[in-house]
Amino acid sequence: MQSAPQHRNAYARARQVRVEKWIDEMVPMSDGVVGKEMAIVTATRNAVDVRKWVASKLMPREYGDQPSAITVNNQTNVVVMSDERLRELQALRQRMIQQQKGG
């Protein structure tokens, strides 16, 4: 397949068609066991779960777990300084606030 890109593309498409076929089978399978005995329901649930798992591995972009859209990064910076330096910085901050107010 390395030397023949057309074969590689055909194989990839065949895998995609196979996965899509399995995906298309899931809803009718699930609907078909409504009102059936529990053993049939359980077996069908397992078959659907296997199809979902295989689809997520063969086509992760389409059927894999999607990362959440929110990323939270917490970062805490700690600065240790003397009381004298802290008073100097607070005084500087106050002077800057006064200058912004025009005073």
C-alpha positions as CSV (number, residue, x, y, z in Angstrom):
1,M,0.0,0.0,0.0
2,Q,3.0,2.3,0.5
3,S,3.8,2.3,-3.2
4,A,0.3,2.7,-4.4
5,P,-1.6,5.7,-3.0
6,Q,-4.8,4.7,-4.9
7,H,-4.9,1.4,-2.9
8,R,-4.3,3.2,0.3
9,N,-7.1,5.7,-0.4
10,A,-9.4,2.8,-1.4
11,Y,-8.6,0.9,1.8
12,A,-9.2,4.0,3.9
13,R,-12.6,4.6,2.1
14,A,-13.6,1.0,2.6
15,R,-12.8,1.3,6.4
16,Q,-14.9,4.4,6.5
17,V,-17.8,2.8,4.7
18,R,-17.6,-0.2,7.1
19,V,-17.8,2.1,10.1
20,E,-20.6,4.1,8.6
21,K,-22.5,0.8,8.0
22,W,-22.1,-0.1,11.7
23,I,-23.3,3.3,12.8
24,D,-26.4,3.0,10.5
25,E,-27.2,-0.4,12.1
26,M,-27.2,0.8,15.7
27,V,-30.6,2.6,15.9
28,P,-32.6,-0.2,14.1
29,M,-30.8,-2.7,16.4
30,S,-31.8,-0.8,19.5
31,D,-35.4,-0.2,18.3
32,G,-35.7,-3.9,17.4
33,V,-35.4,-5.1,21.0
34,V,-38.1,-3.0,22.5
35,G,-40.4,-5.3,24.5
36,K,-38.0,-8.3,24.1
37,E,-36.7,-10.3,27.0
38,M,-33.7,-8.9,29.0
39,A,-31.1,-11.4,27.5
40,I,-31.8,-10.1,24.0
41,V,-31.8,-6.5,25.2
42,T,-28.4,-7.0,26.9
43,A,-26.9,-8.8,23.9
44,T,-28.1,-6.0,21.6
45,R,-26.7,-3.4,23.9
46,N,-23.3,-5.1,23.9
47,A,-23.4,-5.3,20.1
48,V,-24.2,-1.6,19.9
49,D,-21.5,-0.7,22.4
50,V,-18.9,-2.7,20.4
51,R,-19.8,-0.9,17.2
52,K,-19.5,2.5,19.0
53,W,-16.1,1.5,20.4
54,V,-14.7,0.2,17.1
55,A,-16.1,3.3,15.3
56,S,-14.4,5.6,17.9
57,K,-11.0,3.8,17.3
58,L,-11.2,3.5,13.5
59,M,-12.6,7.0,12.9
60,P,-11.7,9.1,16.0
61,R,-12.3,12.5,14.4
62,E,-15.9,11.6,13.6
63,Y,-16.9,9.2,16.4
64,G,-14.2,9.5,19.1
65,D,-14.6,11.3,22.4
66,Q,-14.3,15.0,21.8
67,P,-12.3,17.1,24.1
68,S,-14.3,19.7,25.9
69,A,-14.1,23.2,24.3
70,I,-13.2,24.8,27.6
71,T,-9.7,24.6,28.9
72,V,-9.0,25.9,32.4
73,N,-5.5,26.8,33.4
74,N,-4.9,27.9,36.9
75,Q,-1.6,29.5,37.8
76,T,-0.7,31.1,41.0
77,N,2.3,33.3,41.4
78,V,3.7,34.0,44.8
79,V,6.0,36.9,45.5
80,V,7.7,37.2,48.8
81,M,8.7,40.7,49.8
82,S,9.5,42.7,52.9
83,D,6.9,44.9,54.6
84,E,8.9,47.9,53.7
85,R,8.9,47.0,49.9
86,L,5.2,46.3,50.1
87,R,4.6,49.8,51.6
88,E,6.7,51.3,48.8
89,L,4.7,49.5,46.1
90,Q,1.4,50.5,47.7
91,A,2.5,54.1,47.9
92,L,3.6,54.0,44.2
93,R,0.2,52.5,43.3
94,Q,-1.6,55.3,45.2
95,R,0.5,58.0,43.4
96,M,-0.3,56.4,40.0
97,I,-4.1,56.4,40.8
98,Q,-3.9,60.0,41.8
99,Q,-2.1,60.9,38.6
100,Q,-4.7,59.2,36.5
101,K,-7.5,61.1,38.3
102,G,-5.6,64.3,37.4
103,G,-4.7,65.2,40.9
